[in-house]
Amino acid sequence: MTGFVPLAPDHAPAAAALWEEAGLVRPWNDPRGDFLRAVQGGTSAVLGLLDGGELVATAMVGADGHRGWVYYVAVAASRQGTGLGRAAMEAAEAWLREAGAPKVQLMVRSTNEKVLGFYERLGYADQSTSVLGKFLDPELEALRRRGA
């Protein structure tokens, strides 16, 4: 097994499957599109851990010039509890540090108490902010309104 490495576009199907397995995908998210935008962007990447050719963990990272962001932190169900989540976050933080990000932020659904506890143990704290969003695509907004 090697360390976390930037993934290539051909890893999109495996990453999307891992994100689905981890419960990170919502009907209005296109995981393959998210993956491809990240790996093809100049200020983002998807870091992955491959074991025998199998993608077992990921972390999507991006630096916007003000903050670093982490998304899609996922570990294969069979590997959870083995330290790979912590390793994914360490790889993400290292990537963002190298990109010059002064701070890292991530979003966790407020109902996901297990994951909130994980990040708290890694030193992350509630920033007393609200995340607001708006879909620019009317079809995606319709999906959100239906609660799909």
CORJOJO-V290599 format. One record per residue. N is the residue number from 1. PHI is phi in whole degrees, -180 to 180 (NA if undefined). OMEGA is omega in whole degrees, -180 to 180 (NA if undefined). Layout:
BEGIN
n:N phi:PHI omega:OMEGA
n:N phi:PHI omega:OMEGA
END
This chain:
BEGIN
n:1 phi:NA omega:179
n:2 phi:-103 omega:177
n:3 phi:-80 omega:178
n:4 phi:-69 omega:-179
n:5 phi:-133 omega:173
n:6 phi:-64 omega:-179
n:7 phi:-87 omega:-179
n:8 phi:-106 omega:-179
n:9 phi:-52 omega:-178
n:10 phi:-71 omega:175
n:11 phi:-87 omega:-176
n:12 phi:-55 omega:-179
n:13 phi:-61 omega:-179
n:14 phi:-67 omega:179
n:15 phi:-65 omega:180
n:16 phi:-60 omega:179
n:17 phi:-64 omega:178
n:18 phi:-64 omega:180
n:19 phi:-66 omega:175
n:20 phi:-63 omega:-180
n:21 phi:-58 omega:-178
n:22 phi:-81 omega:179
n:23 phi:76 omega:-177
n:24 phi:-92 omega:-173
n:25 phi:-97 omega:174
n:26 phi:-117 omega:-176
n:27 phi:-56 omega:-179
n:28 phi:-88 omega:176
n:29 phi:-98 omega:173
n:30 phi:-105 omega:-174
n:31 phi:-61 omega:178
n:32 phi:-67 omega:177
n:33 phi:-64 omega:177
n:34 phi:-59 omega:-180
n:35 phi:-59 omega:-176
n:36 phi:-64 omega:177
n:37 phi:-62 omega:-179
n:38 phi:-70 omega:-176
n:39 phi:-75 omega:179
n:40 phi:-97 omega:180
n:41 phi:-84 omega:-179
n:42 phi:-82 omega:-177
n:43 phi:-124 omega:-178
n:44 phi:-151 omega:178
n:45 phi:-162 omega:167
n:46 phi:-116 omega:178
n:47 phi:-91 omega:-178
n:48 phi:-138 omega:175
n:49 phi:-115 omega:-180
n:50 phi:-106 omega:177
n:51 phi:-130 omega:-178
n:52 phi:60 omega:-179
n:53 phi:86 omega:179
n:54 phi:-93 omega:177
n:55 phi:-79 omega:-175
n:56 phi:-112 omega:179
n:57 phi:-161 omega:179
n:58 phi:-143 omega:167
n:59 phi:-153 omega:175
n:60 phi:-89 omega:-179
n:61 phi:-129 omega:176
n:62 phi:-157 omega:178
n:63 phi:-121 omega:-176
n:64 phi:-101 omega:-179
n:65 phi:95 omega:179
n:66 phi:-120 omega:-180
n:67 phi:-142 omega:169
n:68 phi:-100 omega:-179
n:69 phi:-126 omega:177
n:70 phi:-126 omega:178
n:71 phi:-136 omega:171
n:72 phi:49 omega:172
n:73 phi:-78 omega:-175
n:74 phi:-142 omega:176
n:75 phi:-131 omega:178
n:76 phi:-53 omega:-177
n:77 phi:-53 omega:-178
n:78 phi:-71 omega:-178
n:79 phi:-113 omega:-179
n:80 phi:-65 omega:-179
n:81 phi:84 omega:-179
n:82 phi:-107 omega:-180
n:83 phi:96 omega:-179
n:84 phi:-70 omega:176
n:85 phi:-64 omega:177
n:86 phi:-62 omega:180
n:87 phi:-64 omega:178
n:88 phi:-63 omega:179
n:89 phi:-68 omega:177
n:90 phi:-64 omega:178
n:91 phi:-65 omega:179
n:92 phi:-63 omega:180
n:93 phi:-63 omega:179
n:94 phi:-64 omega:179
n:95 phi:-62 omega:-178
n:96 phi:-68 omega:176
n:97 phi:-59 omega:180
n:98 phi:-64 omega:179
n:99 phi:-78 omega:177
n:100 phi:90 omega:-180
n:101 phi:-71 omega:180
n:102 phi:-80 omega:-176
n:103 phi:-153 omega:177
n:104 phi:-116 omega:178
n:105 phi:-133 omega:175
n:106 phi:-151 omega:179
n:107 phi:-117 omega:176
n:108 phi:-130 omega:177
n:109 phi:-60 omega:-175
n:110 phi:-62 omega:180
n:111 phi:-84 omega:-175
n:112 phi:-94 omega:-174
n:113 phi:-63 omega:180
n:114 phi:-60 omega:-179
n:115 phi:-72 omega:176
n:116 phi:-58 omega:178
n:117 phi:-63 omega:178
n:118 phi:-58 omega:-178
n:119 phi:-68 omega:177
n:120 phi:-61 omega:178
n:121 phi:-66 omega:177
n:122 phi:-89 omega:177
n:123 phi:98 omega:178
n:124 phi:-85 omega:-178
n:125 phi:-134 omega:175
n:126 phi:-58 omega:-177
n:127 phi:-95 omega:179
n:128 phi:52 omega:177
n:129 phi:-131 omega:174
n:130 phi:-112 omega:177
n:131 phi:-99 omega:178
n:132 phi:-110 omega:-180
n:133 phi:-148 omega:178
n:134 phi:-150 omega:176
n:135 phi:-79 omega:176
n:136 phi:-87 omega:178
n:137 phi:-100 omega:-177
n:138 phi:-59 omega:179
n:139 phi:-68 omega:178
n:140 phi:-68 omega:177
n:141 phi:-63 omega:178
n:142 phi:-63 omega:176
n:143 phi:-60 omega:-180
n:144 phi:-62 omega:-179
n:145 phi:-63 omega:179
n:146 phi:-75 omega:-179
n:147 phi:73 omega:-179
n:148 phi:-64 omega:NA
END
